[in-house]
Amino acid sequence: MDLDLRKLRYFVAVAEHRHFGRAAQALFIAQPVLSRQIRAFEQELGCQLFTRSTRSVELTPAGKQLYDEASRITTVVDVALRRVHEAQRGEQRLVVAFSPGLHVSHAIRAFTVSHPKVEIDVVPLRWWERDAPLRDGRAHVGYLRRPFDDSGLHTVPIGHETKVACLPVTHPLAGCHALTSADLDGEPILDRGARRTSSLEEKFELIASGQGIALVPVSIAGSYSRPDLVYRTVTDAPPIETCLAVPESSCAGPVADFLDIATATLRRHSGDSERAEKLGAASLAPAPSSD
């Protein structure tokens, strides 16, 4: 069967609003029309997507699965249409995704000098996305940290980052200048096990309130400085590799040129960062005063 994208978007609206009336208002169509379209969509798929009552609309297991897939489908279609229109207008655009704490500005500036007609967009990644924007077409190039699924991707190593422990300033270990993994035994570490966070801001707020600690790359520590948090080097934590990644099918034209320029530029700046880490990673935040 052919997937009807219009009905898929209608389905997403109902799934997000959990109400046919509010979804119809958001779509600027009449509610009876929306209801008929959803029923027709369910018949085409051969499965029920919603359980309906007089008070609520809930997703069925099949509906939950389709909702998970729908955002990827619509994103790929939207990106493809945007690129078609850019090609019609003769525009060249390069989209660079980057993991939290990593910086691509030096590479973009160097690339723009030799490619002034290529427009650059950036996509800041949420911590759990990893390689997703390279898979769904939102980005041409990614500046990422391992681990991620590199199947179908061409990757170029850039450098390594140390990990630091993020602690509330009132934590008993906050006064130490450096820690080992053994020092952290028994500590509740966020994003391990059941307690996961949806953003770095949420994670740091939970840490500051005493709900746990976290191990984070040192570049993230430098980007999220707070008076109620301290960062301490974990001397035996394995380093994290940073790398550039592009889909193997896209290593041509401006993407290939950006990859060459960014590799040289980011490796140089990564080396500067690693030297700075060795000099002062343990003192990213001062130890609490003993007064």
Protein Blocks (a to p, Z undefined) as FASTA:
>chain_A
ZZdfklmmmmmmmmmnopaklmmmmnopafklmmmmmmmmmmmnopafbdcdfkbccddf
klmmmmmmmmmmmmmmmmmmmmmmmmmnopacddddddehiacklmmmmmmmmmmmbccd
dddddfklmmmmmmnopambdcddddddfehiacddfbdcdddddddfkbmklmpmbdcf
klmgoiacehiajbccfbfklmmmmmmnopaccdddfklmmmmccfkbccdddfkbccdd
ddddddfklmgcjllmmmmmmmmmmmmmmmmmmmmmmmmmmmmpccddfZZ
